[in-house]
């Protein structure tokens, strides 16, 4: 629940944002178990071709996030968070309908591309939270968003698997209903968070992933924070990229064990980000929270890499979850570096970075896993997680300087 110290209108706004994030993650997660099967249905028994096609779909989605997130952020700075949020939700809901009825693989691919464009609600939601939350409570509010993601991550894939047993297209219909219902709720309930006097002019130069670098360069200390964020964000793709293959190869886990493990990841994430982050950041401060989160996450990735059995792997998961301490505190530090009318642009640039990491990260970790098995055999199958640990350690090295007090804007 939002902090009791937040006034009622702010609690209502944050509650809507958390509901939006949960429903969006549910809608997205519902199709995760069935999209590969739906793609395979167009390929018949050719599983190898289906795997290649699924990789193309994933890359296309991440590429759209990279290209379009800055535009959504700049539009929200110009026209407000509410219209961008609602249009994104409506577009995403209709896109799920398109994928539910897609008669060919080409139409399914078009739907996936569109979903990469319209799934911009996270960056807009983060900007909304920045607008309505006092600066001393932002880390906790960002933590609530992370907890909402964790809850969705636990529930959605299981729901999608159950619905997919009835029909592989049913989860797309359910996702469409959830997303459109949330858009309708937002239309009648959610207020605008960005006042007219705090809005920025629209500029195509700032509304693209390369133009957004202008903001990063213009604000003192922001470039170093984004360098830190780049290392951290790419490292985060290690677990989703190779975990299933790694766990089945090294520990002989079944799909049921893998599912329970992913659920444990989601529970730990929800507890850390929804319960612990607020008190910890208030006690430690943002800089020490960033450093502590990176240390914990480095230990977690190293644990994944060297865990000799499944029990040790499970023991490393809480350390990885405490990386959420870094995420909330670093987001707060970046928000302090820009003006109120630039928050959407900042969040767009951050989401664009996530999209770029989604393009390069899976290749780094799946490729290193293949190399580890082919070239060095059983000696280091956890090479992808060791690379992730080195990346978060590099982020820590950058953070030592990047998180020192800088000039901040009052937002």
WOKAFEN-V731303 format. One line per field, one symbol per residue. phi: phi as a letter, one per 30 degrees, with the letter a starting at -180 (. if undefined). A space follows every 10 residues. Layout:
phi = ???
This chain:
phi = .eeddddeed dddddddddd deddddddde cedcdddddd ddcicddddd ddddddeddd dddddddced ddddddddcj dedddddddd dddddddedd cedbddddde dddddddddc dddddddded dcceedcded dddddddddd ddddddeddd ddddddadcd eddddddddd ddddddeccd ddccdedcdc ddbddccbdd ddddddddce iddddddedd edddeddddd dbeddddddd cidddddddd ddddeddddd ddddccdedd ddddidddde dddddddddd dddedcedbd dddddddedd ddddddeddd dddddddbde dcdddddddd dddddddddc dedddddddd ddddcbhdda ddeedddddd ddddddddde cdcdebdbcd b
